[in-house]
Structure formats: C-alpha cells, structure tokens
Amino acid sequence: MIELNQSTLDYLAKCSARERDAVYKEIGRSEWDRCRDDMVYWLDASQHLIPYVYTRDPMPLYECKRCMDGEGRSFDKLHTHLEAFHDIHEDNAMPYFNELPTDRVWTLFPYHRPIILTWLREKIFFIEKSRDMMTTWLTVAMYAWDTLFHKNRENIFQSDDSTKTADLVERAYFIWDNQPSFLKSIHPATYAAGQTRSGILRVPSLVSTILGFPQGPDQIRQYHPSGIFVDEAAFQTEAAAAFMAVKPTIQAGGRYTAVSSANAGWFMSACRDITT
C-alpha cells in the first residue's frame, strides 16, 4: 500500500505521467477505504499531508499577524485578543490581522468526536446547538460521509423551505467537490436542484443519494430512507408530524438527526424526553 507522504511526493515529481497516474489511483483507493472505515480520519486534517475536508463560511474571520496560528477570530473579538495576548490598545485593530478565506480547512473541535460517536451509535439523536459551533456543518458532513463512502444509502435533508434545504445539500456536494482529486475520483458525485428545487446529490457508482425536501410529513412519507437530517427542527411547524411519518423507517434500522437552536415546543420536549 502506497501512503501519501513527502517521500511519495518526491517520487511523483520525478516519475513519468503514466506512473504518476497509477500511483495516484492506488493512493485514492487505499485512502478512500480508510475514510470509509473512519469518519474522524476523513475529517481530521492533522492525519493527512493535505486536508481532505473543507467548509465554507461567509462570516469574515481574521488571523492575528503576531500569532500566525491559523485561528479564526470574529470581528468583535479583535480588540479583546490584542489587549489580552499582546497588550496592544489601538482604536483600529485591522492592521494586526489578515482575513482568512471563506473556504476553510475543516476544524475538528474536541466536542465533535463525542457527537460523531453518538451519531454512529444512536438511531435517534437530538442536538441542541448555539451559533458558531459548526453543528449544522458537522451533521451535513456526517451524512455526506455516509453517502459518499457507502453503498445504497438514501438520506433525506429537511429544512424550513426549498432554499434552505438546497443549501444543506449543496454543502454536502461542496464537501465532496473540495476533496483531493485522487479521493473524489473514486466515486464521483453530482448535484442537481431536483423537482422540489431542494437539491439532490447522487453518487451513481454507489447508488447512494441525498434528497432535499421542504418541511412536512407528506414530502417524505413515501420514502424509506437510511437516514433523515432535520435542521432547525424547533422552528419547523411540521417537525413532529414529519418525525412520526418516518418513525417506522427509523425503527426498522434508519437514523434520525434533528438539530436546532433553542425554541420552546416539540423539539425542546423531545430533547428532554418529555413528549407524550
């Protein structure tokens, strides 16, 4: 088995194009297998010579020129960082920072691992989140991993409306599309808007899909998905009815994940296991 390391890169720089293609194919197959068997390995950039997974975030983040640690800081924390870590007190903090690109290498935060392990183990998983925790991105990535690396998966995404759901499915496609070419070429994926304009991601060679739908039980009742991801479930008026519509599928071996920021109602009651 050929590993992607500096020695391999040195060899690839010297060999013929034909040999290079053969080596990349072998690397792709072996790395695809490792990613299939270990989601954390796929997500964790520290385990690869180059990152495998990226996120996209339009919110500006800034790196301190003095720290140069790759750590992104939001605009309202720039002065606080300068004062706390560098004893700098300036009205204009911007000269001390570089703006980071919006397409960013996946950051595997310590709290991601227990979420991943719980998601792999539990059929039904409710996640209460706060902003800037990357919980929605993480859930998209978990279902993307299930779809991109396994056969015969049919996963459903639901949000308030078609536009929001399409954004979730597009994120899954973004994750696939920004992988190294040697990895994503093993099982190519496609994206289309679909009839409901909510997004469809397909991996034809694996016969696996992510189907996007607006909220509601009637949208998904006819399907028997491998999994369903409901985003901002606390703000969906039909979330409870949709859950009941797919509950038989979940009990037969499917997976249900609901993510939301706080709001009183069915989602909060489900998180506390006090639904009737």
C-alpha positions in Angstrom: 0.0 0.0 0.0 1.4 3.4 -1.0 1.0 6.2 1.5 0.8 9.9 0.7 3.8 11.3 2.4 6.8 13.5 1.5 8.7 10.6 0.0 5.8 9.7 -2.3 5.6 13.4 -3.4 9.3 13.4 -4.2 8.9 10.3 -6.2 5.8 11.6 -8.1 7.8 14.8 -9.0 10.3 12.6 -10.9 8.3 9.8 -12.4 6.5 9.7 -15.8 2.9 10.8 -16.2 1.8 7.2 -16.6 3.5 6.1 -13.4 2.1 9.2 -11.6 -1.5 8.3 -12.6 -1.1 4.8 -11.4 0.3 5.9 -8.0 -2.5 8.4 -7.5 -5.1 5.7 -8.3 -3.6 3.4 -5.8 -3.4 6.2 -3.2 -7.0 7.1 -3.9 -8.3 3.6 -3.4 -6.4 3.0 -0.2 -7.3 6.4 1.3 -11.0 6.0 0.2 -11.1 2.7 2.2 -9.6 4.4 5.3 -12.0 7.2 5.1 -14.9 4.8 4.7 -13.9 3.0 7.8 -13.2 6.0 10.0 -15.1 9.3 9.7 -12.8 11.1 12.1 -9.8 10.1 10.0 -11.5 11.7 7.0 -12.3 14.9 8.8 -9.1 15.3 10.8 -6.7 17.3 8.6 -3.8 16.6 11.0 -3.8 13.0 9.9 -3.1 13.9 6.2 -0.4 15.5 4.3 -3.1 17.6 2.7 -6.6 18.3 4.0 -9.5 16.1 2.8 -12.5 18.2 4.1 -13.3 21.9 3.7 -16.1 24.1 5.0 -17.5 27.3 3.5 -18.4 30.2 5.8 -19.3 33.7 4.5 -18.7 35.2 8.0 -15.4 37.0 8.0 -12.7 35.6 10.3 -9.3 37.1 11.0 -5.9 35.6 11.9 -3.6 37.6 14.2 -0.4 38.5 12.4 1.6 38.1 15.6 0.2 34.7 16.5 0.0 33.3 12.9 -1.7 30.2 14.4 -4.5 29.9 11.8 -7.0 30.5 14.5 -10.0 32.5 13.2 -11.3 35.4 15.3 -14.6 37.2 14.6 -14.6 41.0 14.2 -16.0 41.7 17.6 -13.1 39.8 19.3 -10.1 41.5 17.6 -9.5 44.2 20.2 -10.0 41.8 23.0 -7.4 39.4 21.6 -4.9 42.2 21.1 -5.3 43.5 24.6 -5.3 40.1 26.3 -2.5 38.5 24.5 -0.3 41.3 23.1 -1.0 44.2 25.4 -1.9 46.3 22.4 -4.6 49.0 22.8 -5.5 50.5 19.4 -8.7 52.1 18.0 -8.1 50.3 14.7 -7.2 46.6 15.1 -7.4 45.7 11.4 -3.6 46.3 10.6 -2.8 43.5 13.1 -5.0 40.9 11.3 -5.3 39.0 8.0 -8.7 38.0 6.7 -9.0 34.2 6.3 -10.6 32.7 3.1 -14.2 31.7 3.3 -13.4 28.2 2.1 -11.6 26.8 5.1 -10.0 23.5 6.2 -12.3 21.6 8.5 -11.5 22.2 12.1 -12.1 19.2 14.2 -13.1 20.6 17.6 -12.9 18.5 20.7 -16.7 18.3 21.1 -17.1 17.0 17.6 -15.8 13.5 18.5 -18.5 12.7 21.1 -21.1 14.0 18.7 -19.8 11.7 15.9 -19.6 8.7 18.2 -23.1 9.2 19.4 -24.4 9.7 15.9 -22.8 6.4 14.8 -24.3 4.6 17.8 -27.8 6.0 18.2 -30.7 5.8 15.8 -32.4 8.9 17.1 -30.3 11.9 18.0 -31.4 15.4 19.0 -28.8 18.1 19.2 -29.4 21.5 20.8 -26.9 24.0 19.4 -25.8 27.5 19.7 -24.4 29.7 16.9 -20.8 29.3 15.6 -20.4 25.7 16.9 -20.4 24.3 13.3 -23.1 21.8 14.4 -25.1 22.0 11.2 -21.9 21.7 9.1 -20.9 18.7 11.2 -24.3 17.0 10.7 -24.1 17.6 7.0 -20.6 16.2 7.0 -21.7 13.0 8.9 -24.5 12.4 6.4 -22.2 13.2 3.5 -19.7 10.7 4.8 -22.4 8.1 5.0 -23.5 8.8 1.4 -20.1 9.3 -0.2 -18.4 6.2 1.3 -21.2 3.6 1.5 -23.5 1.8 -0.9 -27.2 2.0 -1.3 -27.7 5.0 1.1 -30.8 7.2 0.8 -30.5 10.1 3.1 -33.1 12.9 3.4 -32.4 16.5 4.4 -35.3 18.8 5.5 -35.4 22.4 6.5 -38.0 25.2 6.5 -38.2 25.6 2.8 -36.7 24.6 -0.5 -34.0 27.3 -0.5 -32.7 26.4 3.0 -32.7 22.7 2.2 -30.9 23.1 -1.1 -28.2 25.0 0.8 -27.7 21.9 3.1 -27.5 19.5 0.1 -25.1 22.0 -1.7 -22.9 21.9 1.4 -22.6 18.1 1.1 -21.7 18.5 -2.5 -19.2 21.2 -1.6 -17.5 18.8 0.8 -17.2 16.1 -1.9 -16.1 18.6 -4.6 -13.3 20.1 -2.5 -11.7 16.8 -1.6 -8.3 15.9 -3.3 -8.9 14.7 -6.9 -7.3 11.3 -6.1 -10.0 10.8 -3.4 -13.2 12.2 -5.1 -12.4 10.5 -8.4 -13.0 7.0 -6.9 -16.8 7.6 -6.7 -17.8 10.9 -8.4 -20.9 12.7 -7.2 -23.3 15.0 -9.0 -25.7 17.8 -7.8 -29.0 18.9 -9.2 -31.9 21.1 -8.0 -34.5 18.4 -8.4 -38.2 18.7 -8.8 -38.8 20.4 -5.5 -35.8 22.7 -6.0 -34.4 21.4 -2.7 -31.3 19.7 -4.0 -30.3 16.1 -4.9 -26.8 14.7 -4.5 -26.1 11.4 -6.3 -23.2 9.0 -6.2 -24.2 6.8 -9.1 -21.4 4.2 -8.7 -22.5 3.6 -5.1 -26.3 4.0 -5.8 -26.4 6.5 -2.9 -28.2 9.8 -2.7 -29.0 12.8 -0.5 -32.5 14.1 -1.2 -33.6 17.5 -0.1 -37.3 18.3 0.8 -39.1 21.2 2.4 -40.6 20.6 5.8 -43.7 18.4 6.3 -44.7 14.7 6.5 -46.3 14.4 3.1 -42.9 15.3 1.4 -41.2 12.2 2.8 -43.9 9.7 3.7 -43.4 7.6 0.6 -39.6 7.1 1.2 -37.8 4.6 3.4 -34.5 6.5 3.9 -31.3 5.3 5.5 -31.3 8.5 7.5 -33.0 11.9 7.8 -31.5 15.2 8.9 -33.8 17.9 10.1 -32.2 21.3 10.5 -33.6 24.0 12.9 -36.3 21.5 13.9 -37.5 23.7 16.7 -38.7 26.3 14.2 -40.4 23.8 11.8 -44.1 23.8 12.5 -44.5 20.3 11.0 -41.4 18.7 12.6 -43.3 16.4 14.9 -45.6 15.2 12.1 -42.6 14.5 9.9 -40.9 12.6 12.7 -44.0 10.4 13.1 -44.1 9.8 9.3 -40.5 8.4 9.3 -40.6 6.7 12.7 -41.4 3.2 11.3 -38.3 3.5 9.0 -36.1 4.6 11.9 -37.3 1.6 14.0 -36.5 -0.7 11.0 -32.9 0.4 11.1 -32.8 4.0 9.8 -31.3 7.1 11.5 -32.9 10.4 12.5 -31.0 13.5 13.5 -32.6 16.8 14.5 -30.5 19.9 15.1 -31.7 23.3 16.3 -31.1 26.3 18.3 -33.3 26.8 21.3 -37.1 27.4 21.0 -40.0 26.1 23.0 -42.1 23.3 21.5 -41.9 19.7 20.3 -38.1 19.8 19.7 -37.3 21.0 23.2 -39.6 18.4 24.7 -38.0 15.7 22.6 -34.6 16.7 23.8 -35.7 16.3 27.3 -37.6 13.1 26.6 -40.9 14.5 27.9 -43.0 14.1 24.8 -46.3 12.3 25.1 
